[in-house]
Amino acid sequence: MIGRPMHRQVFLLAAAQALFQTASVLVMTVGGLAGGQIASRPELATMPIAAMFLGTALATFPASMWMSRVGRRLGFILGALLGVAGGLIAAAGIYLGLLAVLAFGTFLIGAYQAFAQFYRFAASEVADEAFRSRAISFVLGGGIVAALAGPLLGRLGGPLLEPLYVGSFLLLALVSAIGAGILLGLRVPTPPAARGEALQGRPWRAIVFQPAYLVALFGAATGYGVMILAMTATPLAMAHHHHDLPAAATVIQLHVLGMFLPSFFTGSLVARFGVLRIMLAGVALLAGHVLVTLTGVGFGSFAGALVLLGLGWNFLYVGGTTLLTTTYTAEEKSRAQATNDMTIFVVGLACSFSAGALLQTFGWQTLNTLLLPWLASAAFALLGLGYRQASPAGRQEKDRAPDGETATQGSTR
């Protein structure tokens, strides 16, 4: 598999993805618990997680633009070093009992996440056309390692040092440092801007206000926002219902497996059934998550709901990314990708920050029930786009798709 240079580069990206996702999942597992033990009010417990998504939202667009000039490798290494700094600062914040310092540390981890979100796009840039789809799936599959390692390191590091969770964030810093070391071997083609070539393409508004772009963005943002809201609240809800940290970590592990295991076959499902149908299936799976939360607050209910949450996220996120790639040309990719990812993480920020307050106000089951109107809106948007594309005017729009993307457009039925 890794004998050819192209395969080695994809392997490095997959390893870096596994380490970055381990850091991210670790924060999701213990960030709210660490915040809760030093926060002045219960609703502030999820501030460290919200700060991580704020860091991602603010850094995504600058990261994409900067890497279009200096290259992926330098940007990815800087991102991993921000993760090292973030882990150390977050550990110091817990040790000092200062929520703001802990949140600043997770903010830097979020900046690391902003750079790392482009690993999947880098995989498409180092792979040839025949290997490209498998390269993207392989890199996303690195999240399977994170499903096991993130909660495990959060759980093992929790009692390692006093106060609780200092050790967890020190382990996060170590994981990020290993990621930076791996990325030293990465080689990605030099971007056009770095070679002095002028970037061309349509104006930003012409790209973003395409119906397919908006639906792709709304679908992916729905999957991400619903997932982040429920995932952030889960450890706190389980603690409230007398589940211990190992139980919460196991549920998060199952959830993250649900997020990333399907990546190895989601692309095949999209090719067979069409991206809009797969995204609708994602909405249905997220609705299933809501229904399972209503069955109770035992371990089985939490585990079953969070597995469906992960599966629904995968179908909507992978489907949304696939649909998005039909809406821009190679010259427009930096703006199109950055706008998409930045918006998604702004939604993630809002959901992670509000999770603690919503859980405190409504409780676990009502909080999830409130997600149903959002899911219904996403379903109507997808059905509307499907109807539009099936119309004569929609078929003409497909014929005018960006150069090189018409083959992908054909799979959006």
Secondary structure, 3 states (H helix, E strand, C coil): CCCCHHHHHHHHHHHHHHHHHHHHHHHHHHHHHHHHHHCCCHHHCCHHHHHHHHHHHHHHHHHHHHHHHHCHHHHHHHHHHHHHHHHHHHHHHHHHCCHHHHHHHHHHHHHHHHHHCCHHHHHHHHCCCCCHHHHHHHHHCCHHHHHHHHHHHHHHHCCCCCCCCHHHHHHHHHHHHHHHHHHCCCCCCCCHHHHCCCCCCCCHHHHHCCHHHHHHHHHHHHHHHHHHHHHHHHHHHHHHCCCCHHHHHHHHHHHHHHHHCCHHHHHHHHHHHCHHHHHHHHHHHHHHHHHHHCCCCCHHHHHHHHHHHHHHHHHHHHHHHHHHCCCCCHHHHHHHHHHHHHHHHHHHHHHHHHHHHHHHHHCHHHHHHCCHHHHHHHHHHHHHHHHHHHCHHHHHHHHCCCCCCHHHHCCCC
